[in-house]
Structure formats: structure tokens, C-alpha cells
């Protein structure tokens, strides 16, 4: 099974936040969209709008735990590591993406095809896909 199989079942819109937005704005975006992670984008003169990282509920908690209420007013850029974005493509297998998540201790991976952001895959998406696959296999054997 490939990442594209998951993306076909998900909404096309990918929730993003700019690096200069506040933690509070990012938290509000996650709450209003009922999601737990945002793709962080930055404007790069030569490349346009570029995905540079992920901002998650963990980052919100870290901001508040380290800085108290002042953490809500801090910039997303202060909590996102942009050293190396861990991403995948829509043709990658779910096994490969699960390995990336385990290796990097992350739960969300942006999907980038032809240098463009096309989606996000979560650990929950992968788990659900494997569950569906197991259920389908069990149904076939039971029949």
C-alpha cells in the first residue's frame, strides 16, 4: 500500500502556518481544523512558498511549559527545527513512512511531490490503513 492510497481518502486541503505566526494562532488553527499538526511554511525568494517543518500539539505544550503564558505569544519559528524536513512522496510505501516516523520519533509526515506539498500522513492514518488491510484479508479468508 502506498501513501497515495491514504491521500485519496483525505481532504485535499492541507493546514499550514507561517513561521512568523504565534503559537496561539497555530493552536487556534489546529483547534478549528480539529487536527494535531500543521505544516510550517516559509517564503523563500528563489523557491516561493516552501514547507520547512511541522508544528504540533507537542510544540504548543513545550512552549507553554517552558515559557508559561508568554509562550503563546512566541513565534512558531522558535519551536520548529528546520535543519532537515522529514517528508515522503505519494509513491512511498506505508511501511517506509512508518519506519521514518519511528526513526525520527514523529507522528506526522508531509507528502511532497515535485517540490510541492500535496498532503500530510499521520501515524493514525497509517494505523487505520493497516487495520483496514487486515480486516479485508480476514474477510477474504473467512469467505
C-alpha positions in Angstrom: 0.0 0.0 0.0 1.2 3.5 -0.9 0.9 7.0 0.6 -1.3 7.9 -2.4 -3.9 5.4 -1.2 -4.3 7.3 2.1 -4.3 10.7 0.4 -7.2 9.7 -1.9 -9.4 9.2 1.3 -8.4 12.5 2.9 -9.5 16.1 2.3 -7.3 17.9 -0.3 -6.7 20.9 1.9 -3.5 20.9 3.9 -3.5 23.0 7.0 -0.4 25.3 7.2 1.0 28.0 9.3 3.7 30.6 8.5 6.9 30.7 10.6 6.2 34.2 11.9 2.8 33.4 13.3 2.4 33.0 17.1 2.0 29.8 19.0 -1.6 31.0 19.9 -2.6 31.4 16.3 -1.2 28.0 15.4 -3.1 26.4 18.4 -6.3 28.1 17.2 -5.8 26.8 13.7 -5.3 23.2 15.0 -8.4 23.5 17.2 -10.6 25.0 14.5 -9.5 22.3 12.0 -9.6 19.5 14.6 -6.1 18.4 13.8 -2.9 18.0 15.8 -0.2 19.2 13.4 0.4 22.0 10.9 2.9 22.2 8.1 5.1 25.2 8.6 5.7 27.2 5.5 8.2 30.0 4.8 8.6 32.3 1.9 11.9 31.8 0.2 12.7 34.3 -2.6 14.1 31.8 -5.0 11.6 29.0 -4.3 8.4 30.7 -3.4 6.2 29.1 -0.6 8.2 26.3 0.9 7.4 23.6 3.6 10.1 23.8 6.2 8.8 21.8 9.1 5.9 20.7 11.3 4.3 22.4 14.3 2.4 20.0 16.5 0.4 19.9 19.8 3.7 18.8 21.4 5.2 22.1 20.4 2.3 24.1 21.9 2.8 22.2 25.2 6.5 22.7 25.1 6.1 26.5 24.5 3.7 26.9 27.5 5.7 24.5 29.8 9.0 26.4 29.1 7.7 30.0 28.9 4.3 30.0 30.7 1.6 32.2 29.3 4.3 34.2 27.4 4.8 31.0 25.2 1.5 31.7 23.5 2.9 35.0 22.1 6.1 33.5 20.8 6.7 32.7 17.1 6.2 29.3 15.6 9.8 29.6 14.2 11.2 29.4 17.8 9.9 25.8 18.2 10.3 24.3 14.7 13.5 22.6 13.7 14.2 23.5 10.1 17.5 21.6 9.9 16.0 18.8 7.8 12.4 18.3 7.0 11.4 14.7 7.2 9.0 14.1 4.3 7.8 11.4 1.9 6.3 11.2 -1.5 2.9 9.8 -2.6 4.6 6.8 -4.1 6.3 5.7 -0.9 5.0 2.6 0.9 3.3 2.9 4.2 6.0 0.6 5.6 8.7 3.1 4.6 6.8 6.1 6.2 6.1 4.1 9.4 9.9 3.4 9.5 10.6 7.2 9.1 8.2 8.0 11.9 9.8 5.5 14.2 13.3 6.6 13.3 12.7 10.3 13.8 10.1 9.9 16.7 7.5 11.9 14.8 3.8 11.3 14.2 3.1 13.4 11.1 5.0 13.5 7.7 4.3 16.0 4.9 3.9 14.5 1.5 5.8 16.3 -1.2 5.6 15.5 -4.9 7.6 17.5 -7.5 8.7 20.0 -4.8 5.0 20.7 -3.9 3.1 19.9 -0.7 0.3 17.5 -1.5 -0.7 16.3 1.9 0.2 15.0 5.4 0.2 11.5 6.6 -0.2 10.8 10.3 0.5 7.7 12.4 -3.2 7.3 12.8 -3.7 7.3 9.0 -1.1 4.5 8.7 -2.5 2.5 11.6 -6.0 2.8 10.1 -4.8 1.7 6.7 -3.1 -1.4 8.1 -6.2 -2.2 10.2 -8.4 -1.9 7.0 -6.0 -4.1 5.2 -6.0 -6.7 7.9 -9.8 -6.7 8.1 -10.1 -7.1 4.3 -7.6 -10.1 4.5 -9.6 -11.7 7.3 -12.9 -11.2 5.4 -11.4 -12.9 2.3 -10.1 -15.9 4.3 -13.4 -16.2 6.2 -15.4 -16.4 3.0 
